[in-house]
């Protein structure tokens, strides 16, 4: 899987693949490991040949399990590689996905219409921070929250993030079908 595109920083050295907000995955060409220490950032839209933003003009957020984003000379993943991410129904709540080590290997999200926590795709500036616990949960950690939209004033707090994930076994299925695993 691709490394995230950094949202800030980056060395910008020739051949480093390390420029923030350019849509290209940021990884060390010498080690094959992602530059982003958090493994969270923008979807590398240019690398994947996708659009640069969601319907509201914001970057898609992307989080990947480190072992699934490594490339040579680092060790590639195999059928026993552990996934480290999770998706819950509420912040700190019940898992919607398999528990680690069999959970998602990557999570992609749009911060929705309110854009709280997103980065504007036109000028790469941060939108206002979220205030509800569920939207705060989607800022780049190991666990993300996904549930139906709740309006401003809801007892659970406003929530309009759109979250999707790639499960470990779904990836394995596609890789085996393509003849790339085991």
N, C-alpha and C positions, 0 to 999 in steps of 0.2 A: 504494500500500500504506500502511497506517497506520504512524505513528511508534510507537516503544515507549512504554510507560508507565514513567516513571522509577521506580527502586527507592529513591531517596533524593533529598533536596534538593527543588528546585522553588520558584519564586517565589510561587505561589499567588495572584498578582494577578488581579483580576476580568478575565475575558475572555482570560486568558493560556493556558488549557488546560495548566497546568503544576503539577499536584499529584501527588506521588509515591504510588504504590500504590493509586490509586483505580480502576484498570481502564480509564481513558480515555487515549487517545493524547495525548502531550505535544508540542505544536508551537506555534510563534510565529504567531499569527493575522495579524500584520502582514507577515511575510516568507514564510510558507508553509513554513518549514524546521523540522525536528525540533529540540526543545530539547536532547535527549540528544546530547552531543558524540561519544559512543562509538557511538550508534545501537544500543545494546544495553540491554535492560531486560526488563520483564515483557511478556507478550502483553497488548495492550490489550483485555482480555476484555469489558469493558462496551461499548466501542465496537463490537466485533464480535458482541456478543450471545451470548457463549460462557460456559461455567462458569469460575469464578474459580481453580480449582486442578486439579491432576492427582489420580490415585487415592490418593496418599499425603498429600494436604493441602498440597502445595507449589505455588507459582506456576510457570507455564510461562515459560521464558526465550525471548526473541525478539531476533533481530538482523536488521537490514535494510540494504541498500545505500542510501546517502543519496539518490542521484538518483531512486530508485524510490519514495521516501516524500515527495517534495516536492509541494506543491500551489500554486496560484496565490497570489501573483504570481510565485513562483519558477518556473523553466522545468520543464515536465513531461517525463517520459521519452519516448523514441521508439525506433524499431527499431535505432538505432545506440548507445544508451546502454549503457555498460559495467557489468558486474556485478563486485563486488569480493570475494565470499565463496567459500569452498571447503569441501568435506567430505572427510576422509581416512579410510582404514581403520585407521590408528594415528596417534598424535601425531607429526607430521612425516613421515608415511608417504605412501603412494600415494593420489592423488586418486580418490575414488569418483565425483566430479562432473566436469563439463567444467572445464577450466582457465580462470582469469580471462583475458579479459574476458567469457567466455560461461558462467560458472558460476551458482550460485544467487544470487537476488536477496534471498532471505530464508531464515532458518533458525529453526526452532522446536524446543525440546527440553524434555523432562521429565528431571529429575535422578534419576529412578528411585526404587526402594524405599529405598535407603540415604540419599537426599536430600542427599548431599554437594555443597555449592555452591549449594543451593537457598534459596529464601526461603519461610518458613512463611506460608501464606495466611491463617491465623487472626489472627496478631499481627504480621505483617510483620517477623519477626526472621530473621536469617541462620542457616542450618543450619551444621554443621561444614564446614570446607573439605575438598575432595577431596585424596587423597594420591597416587593413581595418575596418571601422565602423561596418559593418555587422558581421564580425567575433568577434570583441570586444564585441558586444551585446550578444554573446553566452558564456560569461564567468561566468554566474551564477546568474543573477538578476531575476526580475519578468517577463521580456519580452525577447523573443528569436527571431532570424531571420532565415527564411528558404526561399531559392530561388534557381534556377539553378546555377550551377558552373559558376563563372566568372574567367578569367585568369589573371595572373600577367600583369599589365599595363592597365587593364580595367579602364574606367572612374569611375566605381563604386567601384573599388578595388578588389583584389583577394578574392575569396570566394569558399570554397569547403566543408564546414560543411554539415553534413547530419543530419537533425533534424526531429524527430517524436514526437508525443504527444498523450496523452490519454485524450480525452474529458470527461467532467463531465457526460454527458448523455450516452456516450458509457459505462462508468463504471457502471452507474446506471442500464442500460439495462442488463449487464452481471450479476450484483449482484441480480437483481430481478429474472432473469432466473435461478440462482443458489439457489433461496429461501433464500437469505441473507438480502434482503431489501424488503419491507419497515420496 
